[in-house]
Amino acid sequence: MLTRSIDIALYWLPVDSADSDQLTSVSVIYDNRRRISTRLKQLRTGKRYAQAPPSRMRRMISNIEILGVTETGDTEVGANFLLLEARARGTHLWGGRTTYRLRETDGGLRMSYKKVVLVDLDQPVPTLGFLL
């Protein structure tokens, strides 16, 4: 029986580079479990004005690879992604590399970490009213 919890969660979108330090670098998003939960509740109310009306989106994930196991026992997985966002103001293509950490719990695999590094991270980020 597994007893490890999933209390710690991190969703990170760094501004600068894939190898930046999350504690000393500027981030577009750096959310812990509580902030992720708040974002999701806001989106579900229908009153998240950055997403009114909601974007129509399609995601493509490719080049999935197991990167190894962290010191805490989480399995680290990397993948490339493309996300097409369609809105009244036009369409936007988001692309990059995501690193996930998956933790085995009593309820199955749970994500404990997600880092998104955009291909065009040196460009201004338009309104980001959803999670990549």
Secondary structure, 3 states (H helix, E strand, C coil): CCCCCCCCCEEEEECCCCCCCCCCCCEEEEEEHHHHHHHHHHHHHCCCHHHCCCCEEEEEEEEEEEEEECCCCCEEEEEEEEEEEEECCEEEEEEEEEEEEEEEECCEEEEEEEEEEECCCCCCCCCCCCCC
